[in-house]
Amino acid sequence: MIVRRSVFPCIGAKPRASAAVPGLAMIGAVRAPPLTPLAAAVLHVPVPERALVVECGDGDAVLFLAREFPAARVRGSDSSAAMVRAASARVGLDPEGRVAFKRGKPGGLPYPDGFFDLVAQLEGHPAPSEVARVLRPGGHLILASSGRRRIFATWVERLLLRRLRRQGFVAVQAAEAGDGNFFVAQLGEGSASPRSD
């Protein structure tokens, strides 16, 4: 029995990295930048005075919001001290103090009640009562995912949506963007005292 091998083994196969040709995996597999869902979501919110990114990692989303809203004060919070240090190191000279980072967990954000006009979280699940606490009534929440997984596709995420509604959030927009998707909600005007989750 003669087994023939294709001269072009990659035809019909999924792209994979090759040790001989670095970057070959990117041919035919161009991905949208990971902030594309966030960039699409901000088109559905008014310009904030103060914005917060929960679990901000190395600060990409915070720096994006600072560029998108040049008059806003943008804060980032992350549960990892190492990530907060890395994000802070990326800020550089900021004499007006527009961008800053603090250590804090999603369930215990280190900010006062009603302080932000916009709260965003990329990946992960927010703590609805804590987001409602730091967000002023009428403020907006953005949840974005850069993966193909749709937000609110699993039962856990549908439970999260129910908890957001209980806190007074009303859906504004949900859509796919790039390789991911986003969800925008607004905190109702009468939601000044959030209930516990």
C-alpha positions in Angstrom: 0.0 0.0 0.0 1.4 3.4 -1.0 0.5 6.3 1.2 0.9 9.7 -0.5 1.5 12.8 1.6 0.4 16.1 0.3 3.1 18.5 -0.8 1.1 21.2 1.0 0.1 19.6 4.3 -1.5 22.8 5.6 -4.2 22.9 2.9 -7.5 21.9 4.6 -5.9 21.8 8.0 -6.1 24.3 10.8 -3.2 26.8 10.9 -0.5 25.7 13.3 2.8 27.2 14.4 5.9 26.0 12.6 9.3 26.0 14.1 10.8 26.5 10.7 8.7 29.6 9.8 7.8 31.7 12.8 4.4 33.5 12.5 3.1 30.9 10.0 0.1 30.3 12.3 -1.1 33.8 11.6 -1.6 33.3 7.9 -5.3 32.9 7.3 -6.0 33.2 11.0 -6.0 37.0 11.6 -7.7 37.8 14.8 -9.3 41.1 15.9 -7.5 43.0 18.7 -8.7 41.9 22.1 -10.1 45.3 22.9 -12.5 45.4 19.9 -15.6 44.4 22.0 -14.8 47.2 24.4 -14.3 49.7 21.6 -17.6 48.7 20.1 -19.4 48.9 23.5 -18.2 52.5 24.3 -20.2 53.7 21.3 -23.3 52.9 23.3 -22.5 55.0 26.5 -22.3 58.7 27.1 -19.0 60.3 27.9 -18.2 59.6 31.6 -16.6 61.9 34.1 -15.1 58.9 36.0 -14.7 55.4 34.7 -13.5 52.1 36.4 -12.2 48.9 34.9 -12.6 45.9 37.2 -9.9 43.2 37.0 -7.9 45.5 34.7 -4.8 43.3 34.4 -1.9 45.2 32.9 -4.1 48.2 32.2 -4.8 47.9 28.5 -8.5 48.6 28.9 -7.9 51.5 31.3 -5.5 53.2 28.9 -7.9 52.6 26.0 -10.7 54.3 28.0 -8.4 57.2 28.9 -7.7 57.8 25.2 -11.3 57.4 24.2 -12.5 59.8 26.9 -9.7 62.4 27.3 -11.6 64.5 29.9 -12.5 61.5 32.1 -10.6 60.2 35.2 -10.1 56.5 34.6 -9.3 54.0 37.4 -8.3 50.4 37.3 -8.7 47.8 40.0 -7.2 44.3 40.1 -6.9 41.6 42.8 -3.3 41.0 41.9 -0.7 43.4 43.4 1.7 42.4 40.6 -0.8 43.5 37.9 -1.5 46.8 39.7 2.3 47.5 39.7 2.6 46.5 36.0 -0.3 48.7 35.0 1.0 51.6 37.1 4.4 51.4 35.4 2.7 51.8 32.0 1.1 55.1 32.8 4.2 57.3 32.6 3.9 61.0 33.3 0.3 61.9 34.3 0.5 65.2 36.1 -3.3 65.6 36.2 -3.8 62.2 37.8 -6.3 61.1 35.1 -5.2 57.4 35.3 -4.6 55.4 38.4 -4.7 51.8 39.7 -5.6 50.2 43.0 -5.6 46.7 44.4 -9.1 45.5 45.0 -11.3 42.4 44.4 -14.5 42.5 42.3 -16.5 41.9 45.4 -14.8 44.6 47.4 -13.9 47.6 45.3 -11.8 50.3 47.0 -14.0 53.2 46.0 -16.9 55.1 47.5 -20.6 54.7 46.7 -21.9 56.2 43.5 -18.4 57.4 42.4 -18.3 56.2 38.8 -20.4 57.0 35.7 -19.0 53.9 33.8 -17.8 50.5 35.1 -16.3 48.0 32.6 -15.1 44.5 33.0 -13.4 42.4 30.3 -13.7 38.7 30.8 -14.8 37.3 34.2 -18.0 37.9 36.1 -18.7 41.1 38.1 -20.2 41.2 41.5 -23.5 42.9 40.7 -24.1 44.5 44.1 -20.6 45.9 44.3 -20.9 47.3 40.7 -24.2 48.9 41.6 -22.7 50.3 44.8 -19.8 52.2 43.1 -21.9 53.2 40.0 -24.0 56.3 40.2 -27.7 55.9 39.3 -28.0 56.3 35.6 -24.4 55.1 35.1 -23.4 52.4 32.7 -21.9 48.9 32.9 -19.9 47.3 30.1 -19.2 43.6 30.1 -17.0 42.4 27.2 -15.5 39.1 26.1 -12.8 38.8 23.5 -13.4 35.1 23.0 -16.0 33.4 20.8 -18.0 32.5 23.9 -21.1 34.6 24.0 -21.9 36.5 27.1 -24.9 35.0 29.0 -24.7 31.8 27.1 -24.3 29.5 30.2 -26.7 29.0 33.1 -24.2 30.7 35.4 -24.1 33.8 33.2 -27.9 33.8 32.9 -28.0 33.8 36.7 -25.6 36.7 36.6 -28.0 38.6 34.3 -30.9 37.9 36.7 -28.7 39.3 39.6 -27.9 42.4 37.5 -31.6 43.0 36.9 -32.3 42.6 40.6 -29.8 45.4 41.3 -31.6 47.7 38.9 -29.6 47.3 35.7 -31.5 47.6 32.4 -30.0 46.2 29.2 -29.0 48.8 26.6 -27.1 46.9 23.9 -25.6 43.5 23.3 -23.7 42.5 20.2 -20.8 40.7 18.7 -17.7 42.7 17.9 -14.5 41.4 16.3 -13.8 37.9 17.8 -15.9 38.6 20.9 -19.0 40.3 22.1 -20.2 42.9 24.6 -23.2 43.8 26.9 -24.1 47.3 28.0 -26.5 48.0 30.8 -27.6 51.1 32.6 -28.3 51.3 36.3 -31.8 52.6 37.0 -32.2 56.1 38.5 -34.0 54.6 41.6 -31.2 52.1 42.3 -29.2 54.2 44.9 -29.3 51.5 47.6 -28.4 48.1 46.0 -29.6 44.9 47.6 -27.1 42.1 48.4 -26.5 39.4 45.8 
